[in-house]
Amino acid sequence: MSTLALLFFPLAMAFAASSDLLTMRISNKLVLLLAAGFVVMALAVELPLQQFAMHVLCALVVLVVAFGLFALRWIGGGDAKLAAATTLWLGFGLTLPYLAYTALLGGALTLIILILRRMPLTPLIARFEWLNRLHDPKQGVPYGIAMAIAGLLTYSNTAIFERLAA
């Protein structure tokens, strides 16, 4: 059972990354599932109430800031919600490393996509709708990929992971 619990967050992150890559969308259901999963896991590992409250406060702060960035059209709405749901799991102590990883990975991802967009698509590759969308310079960058990888890089340091792995 604890192995399944340990895998919940990584599987959700993998689904978020693949969903953003293939559809340029991060589902509200996935974000709600991540939030609900945190509550269930926090109860399962008996996370202290004060620590639980700090995780919730952290996620709310990130949600407000992220929606400010969304209002400025700097990030997508799904990215804003995913950032908040991810930091719910991480808390204040791991949010800064998560955001730093996200920025670095997102910058690298953006550069790679911009370079690839300068190259023509071969007919074989052009058959795939998601690759056409990814290649389209009018489309954004699936930043959820960077966010998911950053979440995975920080997850093993979370209180929930440490308690489940013990």
DSSP file with accessible surface (Angstrom, degrees, kcal/mol):
  #  RESIDUE AA STRUCTURE BP1 BP2  ACC     N-H-->O    O-->H-N    N-H-->O    O-->H-N    TCO  KAPPA ALPHA  PHI   PSI    X-CA   Y-CA   Z-CA
    1    1 A M     >        0   0  188      0, 0.0     4,-2.2     0, 0.0     5,-0.2   0.000 360.0 360.0 360.0 -41.5    0.0    0.0    0.0
    2    2 A S  H  >  +     0   0   62      1,-0.2     4,-2.7     2,-0.2     5,-0.2   0.832 360.0  57.4 -67.6 -28.0    2.8    2.5    0.8
    3    3 A T  H  > S+     0   0   92      2,-0.2     4,-1.7     1,-0.2    -1,-0.2   0.935 108.0  46.5 -65.4 -43.2    4.4    1.8   -2.6
    4    4 A L  H  > S+     0   0  124      1,-0.2     4,-0.9     2,-0.2    -2,-0.2   0.911 112.8  50.1 -62.4 -41.7    1.1    2.9   -4.3
    5    5 A A  H >X S+     0   0   13     -4,-2.2     3,-0.7     1,-0.2     4,-0.6   0.907 108.8  51.9 -63.5 -41.6    0.9    5.9   -2.0
    6    6 A L  H 3< S+     0   0   35     -4,-2.7    -1,-0.2     1,-0.2    -2,-0.2   0.840 111.0  48.8 -62.1 -32.4    4.5    6.8   -2.8
    7    7 A L  H 3X S+     0   0   77     -4,-1.7     4,-2.6     1,-0.2     5,-0.3   0.603  87.5  86.3 -85.6 -11.8    3.8    6.6   -6.6
    8    8 A F  H <X S+     0   0   50     -4,-0.9     4,-2.3    -3,-0.7     5,-0.2   0.948  93.1  41.6 -55.5 -55.0    0.6    8.8   -6.5
    9    9 A F  H  X S+     0   0    0     -4,-0.6     4,-2.6    -3,-0.2     5,-0.2   0.946 115.6  48.7 -62.7 -48.4    2.4   12.1   -6.8
   10   10 A P  H  > S+     0   0   30      0, 0.0     4,-2.5     0, 0.0    -1,-0.2   0.909 112.4  49.0 -59.9 -38.9    4.9   11.0   -9.5
   11   11 A L  H  X S+     0   0  114     -4,-2.6     4,-2.4     2,-0.2    -2,-0.2   0.910 110.9  49.8 -66.8 -39.8    2.2    9.4  -11.6
   12   12 A A  H  X S+     0   0    9     -4,-2.3     4,-2.5    -5,-0.3    -1,-0.2   0.906 111.4  49.3 -63.8 -39.7    0.0   12.5  -11.4
   13   13 A M  H  X S+     0   0    0     -4,-2.6     4,-2.6     2,-0.2    -2,-0.2   0.913 110.3  50.4 -65.9 -41.4    3.0   14.6  -12.4
   14   14 A A  H  X S+     0   0   54     -4,-2.5     4,-2.6    -5,-0.2     5,-0.2   0.908 111.2  48.9 -62.9 -40.2    3.7   12.3  -15.3
   15   15 A F  H  X S+     0   0  115     -4,-2.4     4,-2.7     2,-0.2     5,-0.2   0.916 110.5  50.7 -66.2 -41.0    0.1   12.6  -16.4
   16   16 A A  H  X S+     0   0    0     -4,-2.5     4,-2.4     2,-0.2    -2,-0.2   0.930 112.5  46.9 -61.4 -44.8    0.2   16.4  -16.1
   17   17 A A  H  X S+     0   0   18     -4,-2.6     4,-2.4     2,-0.2   128,-0.2   0.939 115.1  44.6 -63.9 -46.5    3.4   16.5  -18.3
   18   18 A S  H  X S+     0   0   50     -4,-2.6     4,-2.7     1,-0.2     5,-0.2   0.898 113.0  51.7 -68.4 -36.9    2.0   14.2  -20.9
   19   19 A S  H  X>S+     0   0   21     -4,-2.7     4,-2.7    -5,-0.2     6,-0.8   0.929 111.7  46.3 -63.4 -44.9   -1.3   15.9  -21.0
   20   20 A D  H  X5S+     0   0    9     -4,-2.4     4,-1.6    -5,-0.2    -2,-0.2   0.908 114.0  49.1 -66.3 -38.2    0.3   19.3  -21.5
   21   21 A L  H  <5S+     0   0   51     -4,-2.4    -2,-0.2    -5,-0.2    -1,-0.2   0.942 120.0  35.4 -64.1 -46.4    2.6   17.9  -24.2
   22   22 A L  H  <5S+     0   0   75     -4,-2.7    -2,-0.2    -5,-0.2    -1,-0.2   0.792 138.1  13.3 -83.0 -29.2   -0.2   16.2  -26.1
   23   23 A T  H  <5S-     0   0   66     -4,-2.7    -3,-0.2    -5,-0.2    -2,-0.2   0.498  87.6-124.3-125.8  -8.8   -3.1   18.7  -25.7
   24   24 A M  S  <<S+     0   0   43     -4,-1.6     2,-0.3    -5,-0.5    -4,-0.2   0.818  79.7 106.3  59.7  33.7   -1.6   21.9  -24.3
   25   25 A R        -     0   0  176     -6,-0.8     2,-0.5    -9,-0.1    -2,-0.2  -0.996  58.2-155.5-141.2 145.2   -4.1   21.5  -21.4
   26   26 A I        -     0   0    8     -2,-0.3    55,-0.1    -3,-0.1   -10,-0.1  -0.986  34.3-123.3-120.3 116.8   -3.8   20.5  -17.7
   27   27 A S     >  -     0   0   42     -2,-0.5     4,-1.8     1,-0.1     5,-0.1  -0.266   1.3-139.2 -64.8 139.2   -7.2   19.2  -16.5
   28   28 A N  H  > S+     0   0   88      1,-0.2     4,-2.7     2,-0.2     5,-0.2   0.850 106.9  59.7 -61.2 -34.0   -9.0   20.7  -13.6
   29   29 A K  H  > S+     0   0  167      1,-0.2     4,-2.5     2,-0.2    -1,-0.2   0.895 103.8  49.4 -63.2 -39.7   -9.8   17.2  -12.5
   30   30 A L  H  > S+     0   0   10      2,-0.2     4,-2.6     1,-0.2    -1,-0.2   0.919 111.0  49.3 -64.5 -43.2   -6.1   16.3  -12.3
   31   31 A V  H  X S+     0   0   18     -4,-1.8     4,-2.3     1,-0.2    -2,-0.2   0.928 113.2  46.7 -62.8 -43.8   -5.4   19.4  -10.2
   32   32 A L  H  X S+     0   0  120     -4,-2.7     4,-3.0     2,-0.2     5,-0.2   0.886 110.6  53.1 -65.5 -37.2   -8.3   18.5   -7.9
   33   33 A L  H  X S+     0   0   92     -4,-2.5     4,-2.9     2,-0.2    -2,-0.2   0.911 108.8  49.9 -63.8 -41.2   -7.1   14.9   -7.7
   34   34 A L  H  X S+     0   0    0     -4,-2.6     4,-2.0     2,-0.2    -2,-0.2   0.916 112.9  46.6 -61.9 -44.4   -3.6   16.2   -6.7
   35   35 A A  H  X S+     0   0   31     -4,-2.3     4,-1.9     2,-0.2    -2,-0.2   0.937 114.9  45.5 -64.9 -45.7   -5.1   18.4   -4.0
   36   36 A A  H  X S+     0   0   52     -4,-3.0     4,-2.6     1,-0.2    -2,-0.2   0.902 110.4  55.2 -64.9 -38.7   -7.4   15.6   -2.7
   37   37 A G  H  X S+     0   0    8     -4,-2.9     4,-2.8    -5,-0.2     5,-0.2   0.890 105.4  52.8 -60.7 -39.3   -4.5   13.2   -2.8
   38   38 A F  H  X S+     0   0    0     -4,-2.0     4,-3.1     2,-0.2     5,-0.2   0.938 109.1  48.8 -61.3 -46.3   -2.5   15.5   -0.6
   39   39 A V  H  X S+     0   0   60     -4,-1.9     4,-2.3     1,-0.2    -2,-0.2   0.942 113.5  46.6 -59.9 -47.3   -5.2   15.6    1.9
   40   40 A V  H  X S+     0   0   92     -4,-2.6     4,-2.5     1,-0.2    -1,-0.2   0.934 115.9  44.7 -60.9 -46.5   -5.6   11.8    2.0
   41   41 A M  H  X S+     0   0   20     -4,-2.8     4,-2.3     2,-0.2    -2,-0.2   0.891 110.6  54.1 -67.8 -38.9   -1.8   11.3    2.2
   42   42 A A  H  <>S+     0   0    2     -4,-3.1     5,-2.9    -5,-0.2     4,-0.3   0.911 112.6  44.2 -61.8 -40.6   -1.4   14.0    4.9
   43   43 A L  H ><5S+     0   0  127     -4,-2.3     3,-0.9    -5,-0.2    -2,-0.2   0.908 111.5  54.2 -67.7 -41.0   -4.0   12.2    7.0
   44   44 A A  H 3<5S+     0   0   69     -4,-2.5    -2,-0.2     1,-0.3    -1,-0.2   0.858 114.9  38.4 -63.2 -37.2   -2.5    8.8    6.3
   45   45 A V  T 3<5S-     0   0   19     -4,-2.3    -1,-0.3    -5,-0.1    -2,-0.2   0.367 111.5-120.2 -95.7   5.1    1.0    9.9    7.5
   46   46 A E  T < 5 -     0   0  160     -3,-0.9    -3,-0.2    -4,-0.3    -4,-0.1   0.918  35.1-165.2  56.2  50.1   -0.5   11.9   10.3
   47   47 A L      < -     0   0   16     -5,-2.9    -1,-0.2    -6,-0.2     5,-0.1  -0.457  32.0-101.0 -62.0 129.3    1.0   15.2    9.2
   48   48 A P     >  -     0   0   61      0, 0.0     4,-2.8     0, 0.0     5,-0.2  -0.240  26.6-120.4 -56.6 144.7    0.7   17.6   12.1
   49   49 A L  H  > S+     0   0  141      1,-0.2     4,-2.8     2,-0.2     5,-0.2   0.869 112.4  52.3 -56.4 -41.7   -2.1   20.1   11.7
   50   50 A Q  H  > S+     0   0  157      2,-0.2     4,-2.0     1,-0.2    -1,-0.2   0.921 111.7  46.2 -63.5 -41.6    0.1   23.1   11.8
   51   51 A Q  H  > S+     0   0   67      2,-0.2     4,-2.1     1,-0.2    -2,-0.2   0.908 111.7  52.1 -66.0 -41.4    2.3   21.7    9.1
   52   52 A F  H  X S+     0   0   53     -4,-2.8     4,-2.2     1,-0.2    -2,-0.2   0.938 109.5  49.7 -57.6 -47.1   -0.8   20.8    7.1
   53   53 A A  H  X S+     0   0   50     -4,-2.8     4,-2.7     1,-0.2    -1,-0.2   0.881 108.5  52.7 -62.3 -37.1   -2.0   24.4    7.4
   54   54 A M  H  X S+     0   0   83     -4,-2.0     4,-2.5     2,-0.2    -1,-0.2   0.879 107.6  51.6 -68.0 -35.8    1.3   25.8    6.3
   55   55 A H  H  X S+     0   0   12     -4,-2.1     4,-2.3     2,-0.2    36,-0.2   0.919 111.4  47.5 -64.1 -42.7    1.2   23.6    3.2
   56   56 A V  H  X S+     0   0   53     -4,-2.2     4,-2.3     2,-0.2    -2,-0.2   0.928 112.0  49.6 -64.3 -44.2   -2.3   24.9    2.4
   57   57 A L  H  X S+     0   0   85     -4,-2.7     4,-2.5     1,-0.2    -2,-0.2   0.920 109.8  51.8 -61.1 -42.8   -1.2   28.5    3.0
   58   58 A C  H  X S+     0   0    1     -4,-2.5     4,-2.6     1,-0.2    -1,-0.2   0.935 109.8  48.7 -58.3 -47.1    1.8   28.0    0.7
   59   59 A A  H  X S+     0   0   11     -4,-2.3     4,-2.6     1,-0.2    -1,-0.2   0.886 110.7  51.0 -63.1 -38.2   -0.5   26.6   -2.1
   60   60 A L  H  X S+     0   0   96     -4,-2.3     4,-2.4     2,-0.2    -1,-0.2   0.908 109.9  49.3 -66.1 -41.4   -2.8   29.6   -1.7
   61   61 A V  H  X S+     0   0   68     -4,-2.5     4,-2.5     2,-0.2     5,-0.2   0.945 113.3  46.7 -61.3 -46.9    0.1   32.1   -1.9
   62   62 A V  H  X S+     0   0   17     -4,-2.6     4,-3.3     1,-0.2     5,-0.2   0.906 110.5  53.5 -63.1 -39.7    1.3   30.4   -5.0
   63   63 A L  H  X S+     0   0   54     -4,-2.6     4,-2.6    -5,-0.2    -1,-0.2   0.933 110.0  46.9 -61.7 -44.1   -2.2   30.3   -6.5
   64   64 A V  H  X S+     0   0  109     -4,-2.4     4,-1.6     2,-0.2    -2,-0.2   0.945 116.6  43.4 -63.6 -47.8   -2.6   34.0   -6.0
   65   65 A V  H  X S+     0   0   87     -4,-2.5     4,-2.1     1,-0.2    -2,-0.2   0.933 114.4  50.6 -63.8 -43.9    0.8   34.9   -7.5
   66   66 A A  H  X S+     0   0    7     -4,-3.3     4,-2.4     1,-0.2    -2,-0.2   0.888 108.4  51.3 -64.9 -37.2    0.3   32.4  -10.4
   67   67 A F  H  X S+     0   0   77     -4,-2.6     4,-2.5    -5,-0.2    -1,-0.2   0.829 106.3  55.8 -71.5 -25.7   -3.1   33.8  -11.2
   68   68 A G  H  X S+     0   0   36     -4,-1.6     4,-1.5     2,-0.2    -2,-0.2   0.929 109.4  46.3 -63.8 -43.0   -1.5   37.2  -11.3
   69   69 A L  H  <>S+     0   0   55     -4,-2.1     5,-2.8     1,-0.2     6,-0.7   0.873 111.2  52.4 -66.5 -35.5    1.0   35.8  -13.9
   70   70 A F  H ><5S+     0   0   91     -4,-2.4     3,-1.9     1,-0.2    -2,-0.2   0.917 105.8  53.8 -64.9 -42.4   -1.9   34.3  -15.7
   71   71 A A  H 3<5S+     0   0   79     -4,-2.5    -1,-0.2     1,-0.3    -2,-0.2   0.837 108.1  50.2 -61.7 -31.9   -3.7   37.6  -15.8
   72   72 A L  T 3<5S-     0   0  106     -4,-1.5    -1,-0.3    -5,-0.1    -2,-0.2   0.437 116.1-120.6 -81.9  -2.7   -0.6   39.1  -17.4
   73   73 A R  T < 5S+     0   0  228     -3,-1.9    -3,-0.2     2,-0.2    -2,-0.1   0.769  79.6 122.8  67.0  28.6   -0.7   36.2  -19.9
   74   74 A W  S   <S+     0   0  185     -5,-2.8     2,-0.3     1,-0.2    -4,-0.2   0.737  77.7  16.3 -87.7 -28.0    2.8   35.0  -18.8
   75   75 A I  S    S-     0   0   42     -6,-0.7    -2,-0.2    -9,-0.2    -1,-0.2  -0.936  85.9-101.5-138.0 164.3    1.6   31.5  -18.0
   76   76 A G     >  -     0   0   32     -2,-0.3     4,-2.0     1,-0.1     5,-0.1  -0.410  29.9-115.2 -82.8 162.1   -1.5   29.4  -18.7
   77   77 A G  H  > S+     0   0   15      1,-0.2     4,-2.3     2,-0.2     5,-0.2   0.880 117.0  52.7 -64.1 -39.0   -4.3   28.9  -16.3
   78   78 A G  H  > S+     0   0   17      1,-0.2     4,-2.7     2,-0.2    -1,-0.2   0.892 107.5  52.4 -64.3 -37.6   -3.6   25.2  -16.0
   79   79 A D  H  > S+     0   0   19      2,-0.2     4,-2.5     1,-0.2    -2,-0.2   0.904 108.2  51.3 -63.3 -41.8    0.0   26.0  -15.2
   80   80 A A  H  X S+     0   0    0     -4,-2.0     4,-1.8     2,-0.2    -2,-0.2   0.932 113.5  43.5 -61.3 -45.5   -1.2   28.3  -12.4
   81   81 A K  H  X S+     0   0   55     -4,-2.3     4,-2.5     1,-0.2    -2,-0.2   0.895 113.0  51.8 -69.5 -38.2   -3.4   25.6  -10.9
   82   82 A L  H  X S+     0   0    0     -4,-2.7     4,-2.7     1,-0.2     5,-0.2   0.906 107.6  53.1 -65.3 -40.0   -0.8   22.9  -11.3
   83   83 A A  H  X S+     0   0   10     -4,-2.5     4,-2.6     2,-0.2    -1,-0.2   0.927 111.4  46.2 -60.1 -44.1    1.8   25.1   -9.5
   84   84 A A  H  X S+     0   0    9     -4,-1.8     4,-1.4     2,-0.2    -2,-0.2   0.932 113.4  47.8 -65.8 -44.6   -0.5   25.6   -6.6
   85   85 A A  H  X S+     0   0    7     -4,-2.5     4,-0.9     1,-0.2    -2,-0.2   0.887 113.4  49.2 -65.0 -36.0   -1.5   21.9   -6.4
   86   86 A T  H >X S+     0   0    0     -4,-2.7     4,-1.2     1,-0.2     3,-0.9   0.938 109.5  49.8 -69.0 -44.6    2.2   20.9   -6.5
   87   87 A T  H 3X S+     0   0    0     -4,-2.6     4,-3.0     1,-0.3    -1,-0.2   0.745  98.2  69.2 -70.9 -18.0    3.3   23.3   -3.8
   88   88 A L  H 3< S+     0   0   16     -4,-1.4    -1,-0.3     1,-0.2    -2,-0.2   0.911 105.4  41.7 -59.0 -40.5    0.5   22.0   -1.7
   89   89 A W  H << S+     0   0    0     -4,-0.9    71,-0.3    -3,-0.9    70,-0.2   0.800 120.2  44.0 -73.2 -30.9    2.6   18.8   -1.5
   90   90 A L  H  < S-     0   0    7     -4,-1.2     4,-0.5   -35,-0.1    -2,-0.2   0.841  88.6-158.0 -89.6 -38.0    5.9   20.6   -1.1
   91   91 A G    >X  -     0   0    3     -4,-3.0     4,-0.9   -36,-0.2     3,-0.8  -0.091  46.3 -56.5  77.7 176.1    5.2   23.4    1.5
   92   92 A F  H 3> S+     0   0   95      1,-0.2     4,-0.8     2,-0.2     3,-0.5   0.858 129.9  62.4 -61.1 -36.8    7.2   26.5    2.0
   93   93 A G  H 34 S+     0   0   69      1,-0.2    -1,-0.2    -3,-0.2    -2,-0.1   0.796 115.4  29.6 -63.1 -29.4   10.5   24.7    2.5
   94   94 A L  H <> S+     0   0   29     -3,-0.8     4,-2.1    -4,-0.5    -1,-0.2   0.446  97.2  87.4-111.1  -0.8   10.6   23.2   -0.9
   95   95 A T  H  X S+     0   0   13     -4,-0.9     4,-2.9    -3,-0.5     5,-0.2   0.919  87.5  51.4 -68.8 -40.9    8.6   25.8   -3.0
   96   96 A L  H  X S+     0   0  133     -4,-0.8     4,-2.6     2,-0.2     5,-0.2   0.954 112.3  45.1 -63.9 -47.4   11.7   27.9   -3.8
   97   97 A P  H  > S+     0   0   51      0, 0.0     4,-2.9     0, 0.0     5,-0.2   0.924 113.6  52.2 -60.2 -39.1   13.7   25.0   -5.1
   98   98 A Y  H  X S+     0   0    1     -4,-2.1     4,-2.7     1,-0.2    -2,-0.2   0.937 111.3  45.4 -59.7 -46.5   10.7   23.8   -7.0
   99   99 A L  H  X S+     0   0   76     -4,-2.9     4,-2.5     2,-0.2    -1,-0.2   0.876 112.5  51.3 -67.9 -35.3   10.2   27.2   -8.6
  100  100 A A  H  X S+     0   0   49     -4,-2.6     4,-2.6    -5,-0.2     5,-0.2   0.943 112.3  45.8 -66.2 -46.0   14.0   27.5   -9.4
  101  101 A Y  H  X S+     0   0   99     -4,-2.9     4,-3.1     1,-0.2     5,-0.4   0.913 112.6  52.2 -60.0 -42.9   13.9   24.0  -11.1
  102  102 A T  H  X S+     0   0   13     -4,-2.7     4,-2.8    -5,-0.2     5,-0.2   0.924 110.7  47.2 -59.6 -45.5   10.7   25.0  -12.9
  103  103 A A  H  X S+     0   0   56     -4,-2.5     4,-2.4     2,-0.2    -2,-0.2   0.931 115.9  43.9 -63.8 -45.6   12.3   28.2  -14.2
  104  104 A L  H  X S+     0   0  128     -4,-2.6     4,-2.2     2,-0.2    -2,-0.2   0.942 119.0  41.8 -65.9 -47.9   15.5   26.5  -15.3
  105  105 A L  H  X S+     0   0   54     -4,-3.1     4,-2.9    -5,-0.2    -2,-0.2   0.893 115.1  51.5 -66.9 -38.9   13.8   23.5  -16.9
  106  106 A G  H  X S+     0   0    0     -4,-2.8     4,-2.6    -5,-0.4    -2,-0.2   0.891 109.3  50.4 -65.3 -38.6   11.1   25.8  -18.5
  107  107 A G  H  X S+     0   0   33     -4,-2.4     4,-2.4    -5,-0.2    -2,-0.2   0.934 112.8  45.9 -63.9 -44.3   13.8   28.0  -20.0
  108  108 A A  H  X S+     0   0   49     -4,-2.2     4,-2.5     2,-0.2    -2,-0.2   0.925 113.1  50.1 -64.2 -43.7   15.6   25.1  -21.5
  109  109 A L  H  X S+     0   0   33     -4,-2.9     4,-2.6     1,-0.2     5,-0.2   0.923 110.5  50.2 -60.2 -43.9   12.3   23.6  -22.8
  110  110 A T  H  X S+     0   0   41     -4,-2.6     4,-2.7     1,-0.2    -1,-0.2   0.924 110.9  48.4 -62.4 -44.7   11.4   26.9  -24.3
  111  111 A L  H  X S+     0   0  110     -4,-2.4     4,-2.4     2,-0.2    -1,-0.2   0.919 111.7  49.8 -62.4 -43.1   14.7   27.3  -26.1
  112  112 A I  H  X S+     0   0   96     -4,-2.5     4,-2.7     2,-0.2    -2,-0.2   0.937 112.8  46.5 -61.6 -45.3   14.5   23.7  -27.4
  113  113 A I  H  X S+     0   0   10     -4,-2.6     4,-2.3     1,-0.2    -2,-0.2   0.916 111.1  51.8 -65.9 -40.3   11.0   24.3  -28.8
  114  114 A L  H  X S+     0   0   85     -4,-2.7     4,-0.6    -5,-0.2    -1,-0.2   0.903 112.0  47.0 -62.9 -39.2   12.0   27.6  -30.3
  115  115 A I  H >< S+     0   0   98     -4,-2.4     3,-1.2     1,-0.2     4,-0.4   0.935 112.7  48.7 -66.0 -45.9   14.9   26.0  -32.1
  116  116 A L  H >< S+     0   0   91     -4,-2.7     3,-1.3     1,-0.3    -2,-0.2   0.836 103.1  62.4 -65.2 -30.1   12.8   23.0  -33.3
  117  117 A R  H 3< S+     0   0   33     -4,-2.3    -1,-0.3     1,-0.3    -2,-0.2   0.703  95.9  60.4 -69.2 -17.6   10.1   25.5  -34.6
  118  118 A R  T << S+     0   0  221     -3,-1.2    -1,-0.3    -4,-0.6    -2,-0.2   0.633  94.4  78.2 -80.7 -15.0   12.7   26.9  -37.0
  119  119 A M  S <  S-     0   0  101     -3,-1.3     2,-0.1    -4,-0.4     0, 0.0  -0.749  89.3-112.3 -95.7 142.4   13.1   23.5  -38.6
  120  120 A P        -     0   0  119      0, 0.0     2,-0.4     0, 0.0    -2,-0.1  -0.405  29.8-116.0 -71.1 148.9   10.5   22.2  -41.1
  121  121 A L        -     0   0   49     -4,-0.1    -4,-0.0    -2,-0.1    11,-0.0  -0.679  26.1-126.2 -81.2 136.6    8.3   19.2  -40.0
  122  122 A T     >  -     0   0   69     -2,-0.4     4,-2.9     1,-0.1     5,-0.2  -0.460  25.8-110.8 -75.0 155.4    8.8   16.1  -42.1
  123  123 A P  H  > S+     0   0  110      0, 0.0     4,-0.7     0, 0.0    -1,-0.1   0.876 118.6  55.6 -56.5 -35.4    5.6   14.6  -43.6
  124  124 A L  H >4 S+     0   0  108      1,-0.2     3,-0.7     2,-0.2     4,-0.2   0.941 113.7  38.8 -63.2 -45.8    5.9   11.6  -41.3
  125  125 A I  H >4 S+     0   0   67      1,-0.2     3,-2.0     2,-0.2     6,-0.2   0.870 106.6  65.8 -72.7 -35.3    6.0   13.8  -38.2
  126  126 A A  H 3< S+     0   0   32     -4,-2.9    -1,-0.2     1,-0.3    -2,-0.2   0.655  84.5  75.4 -64.8 -13.8    3.4   16.3  -39.5
  127  127 A R  T << S+     0   0  177     -3,-0.7     2,-0.6    -4,-0.7    -1,-0.3   0.725  80.0  82.9 -68.4 -20.7    0.8   13.6  -39.4
  128  128 A F    <>  -     0   0   92     -3,-2.0     4,-1.9    -4,-0.2     3,-0.4  -0.777  69.5-153.7 -93.4 119.8    0.6   14.0  -35.6
  129  129 A E  H  > S+     0   0  141     -2,-0.6     4,-2.5     1,-0.2     5,-0.2   0.880  93.8  54.0 -58.1 -42.3   -1.7   16.8  -34.5
  130  130 A W  H  > S+     0   0   76      1,-0.2     4,-2.3     2,-0.2    -1,-0.2   0.861 108.1  50.0 -66.9 -31.7    0.1   17.3  -31.2
  131  131 A L  H  > S+     0   0   38     -3,-0.4     4,-2.0    -6,-0.2    -1,-0.2   0.883 109.7  51.0 -72.7 -35.9    3.5   17.7  -33.0
  132  132 A N  H  X S+     0   0   68     -4,-1.9     4,-1.2     2,-0.2    -2,-0.2   0.921 111.8  47.6 -62.3 -44.1    1.9   20.3  -35.4
  133  133 A R  H  < S+     0   0   52     -4,-2.5     3,-0.4     1,-0.2     6,-0.2   0.920 112.0  49.4 -63.7 -43.3    0.6   22.2  -32.4
  134  134 A L  H  < S+     0   0   31     -4,-2.3    -1,-0.2     1,-0.2    -2,-0.2   0.858 112.5  48.7 -64.5 -32.4    3.9   22.0  -30.7
  135  135 A H  H  < S+     0   0   42     -4,-2.0    -1,-0.2    -5,-0.1    -2,-0.2   0.695  86.8 104.0 -80.6 -18.9    5.6   23.3  -33.8
  136  136 A D    ><  -     0   0   54     -4,-1.2     3,-1.9    -3,-0.4   -19,-0.1  -0.486  62.9-151.6 -71.5 118.9    3.2   26.2  -34.3
  137  137 A P  T 3  S+     0   0  100      0, 0.0    -1,-0.2     0, 0.0    -4,-0.0   0.700  94.7  63.5 -66.6 -14.7    4.9   29.5  -33.3
  138  138 A K  T 3  S+     0   0  189     -5,-0.0     2,-0.2     2,-0.0    -2,-0.1   0.604  92.5  81.8 -81.7 -12.2    1.4   30.9  -32.5
  139  139 A Q  S <  S-     0   0   73     -3,-1.9  -115,-0.0    -6,-0.2    -5,-0.0  -0.552  80.9-118.9 -90.2 159.4    1.1   28.3  -29.7
  140  140 A G        -     0   0   44     -2,-0.2    -1,-0.1     1,-0.1    -4,-0.0   0.013  34.0 -90.4 -79.6-167.6    2.6   28.5  -26.3
  141  141 A V        -     0   0   33   -117,-0.0     2,-2.6   -28,-0.0     3,-0.2  -0.909  33.0-117.6-109.0 134.1    5.1   26.2  -24.6
  142  142 A P    >   +     0   0    0      0, 0.0     3,-1.9     0, 0.0     4,-0.5  -0.416  42.5 171.3 -72.6  76.4    3.8   23.2  -22.6
  143  143 A Y  T 3>  +     0   0   58     -2,-2.6     4,-2.3     1,-0.3     3,-0.3   0.693  62.1  81.3 -64.8 -17.5    5.4   24.5  -19.4
  144  144 A G  H 3> S+     0   0    0      1,-0.2     4,-2.5     2,-0.2    -1,-0.3   0.788  84.4  62.2 -59.7 -25.5    3.6   21.8  -17.4
  145  145 A I  H <> S+     0   0   31     -3,-1.9     4,-2.3     2,-0.2    -1,-0.2   0.956 106.6  42.4 -64.0 -49.3    6.4   19.4  -18.5
  146  146 A A  H  > S+     0   0    2     -4,-0.5     4,-2.6    -3,-0.3    -2,-0.2   0.904 114.5  51.9 -64.0 -39.9    9.0   21.6  -16.7
  147  147 A M  H  X S+     0   0    8     -4,-2.3     4,-2.2     1,-0.2    -1,-0.2   0.896 110.0  48.7 -64.6 -40.0    6.7   22.0  -13.7
  148  148 A A  H  X S+     0   0    1     -4,-2.5     4,-2.3     2,-0.2    -2,-0.2   0.926 112.1  47.5 -67.3 -43.8    6.2   18.2  -13.5
  149  149 A I  H  X S+     0   0   73     -4,-2.3     4,-2.3     1,-0.2    -2,-0.2   0.927 111.8  51.2 -63.9 -42.1    9.9   17.4  -13.7
  150  150 A A  H  X S+     0   0    0     -4,-2.6     4,-1.3     1,-0.2    -1,-0.2   0.905 109.0  51.5 -61.4 -40.1   10.6   20.1  -11.1
  151  151 A G  H  X S+     0   0    0     -4,-2.2     4,-1.8     1,-0.2     3,-0.3   0.913 109.8  49.4 -62.1 -41.3    7.9   18.5   -8.8
  152  152 A L  H  X S+     0   0   72     -4,-2.3     4,-0.6     1,-0.2    -2,-0.2   0.865 107.0  55.5 -65.9 -36.4    9.6   15.1   -9.2
  153  153 A L  H  < S+     0   0   83     -4,-2.3    -1,-0.2     1,-0.2    -2,-0.2   0.787 117.6  34.6 -67.0 -26.6   13.0   16.5   -8.4
  154  154 A T  H >< S+     0   0    2     -4,-1.3     3,-1.9    -3,-0.3    -2,-0.2   0.658  95.2  86.7-101.1 -17.9   11.7   17.9   -5.1
  155  155 A Y  H >< S+     0   0    9     -4,-1.8     3,-2.3     1,-0.3     6,-0.3   0.847  79.3  62.3 -56.3 -39.4    9.2   15.3   -4.1
  156  156 A S  T 3< S+     0   0   56     -4,-0.6    -1,-0.3     1,-0.3    -2,-0.1   0.655 101.2  55.3 -67.8 -10.1   11.6   12.9   -2.3
  157  157 A N  T <  S+     0   0   91     -3,-1.9    -1,-0.3     4,-0.1    -2,-0.2   0.384  85.1 111.4 -98.6   2.9   12.3   15.7    0.2
  158  158 A T  S <> S-     0   0    1     -3,-2.3     4,-2.6    -4,-0.2     5,-0.2  -0.386  76.5-121.8 -77.7 157.8    8.7   16.2    1.2
  159  159 A A  H  > S+     0   0   16    -70,-0.2     4,-2.3     1,-0.2     5,-0.2   0.890 113.4  52.8 -62.4 -38.3    7.4   15.3    4.6
  160  160 A I  H  > S+     0   0    1    -71,-0.3     4,-2.5     2,-0.2     5,-0.2   0.948 110.5  45.9 -65.6 -47.0    4.8   12.9    3.0
  161  161 A F  H  > S+     0   0   56     -6,-0.3     4,-2.7     1,-0.2     5,-0.2   0.941 112.8  50.5 -59.5 -48.6    7.5   11.1    1.0
  162  162 A E  H  X S+     0   0  110     -4,-2.6     4,-1.0     1,-0.2    -1,-0.2   0.898 113.5  45.2 -59.9 -39.4    9.8   10.8    4.0
  163  163 A R  H  < S+     0   0  106     -4,-2.3    -1,-0.2    -5,-0.2    -2,-0.2   0.876 115.1  46.9 -73.0 -36.2    7.0    9.4    6.2
  164  164 A L  H  < S+     0   0   24     -4,-2.5    -2,-0.2    -5,-0.2    -1,-0.2   0.857 113.5  48.6 -71.4 -35.6    5.8    7.0    3.6
  165  165 A A  H  <        0   0   56     -4,-2.7    -1,-0.2    -5,-0.2    -2,-0.2   0.679 360.0 360.0 -78.7 -17.9    9.3    5.7    2.8
  166  166 A A     <        0   0  119     -4,-1.0    -3,-0.0    -5,-0.2    -4,-0.0  -0.166 360.0 360.0 -68.6 360.0   10.2    5.2    6.4
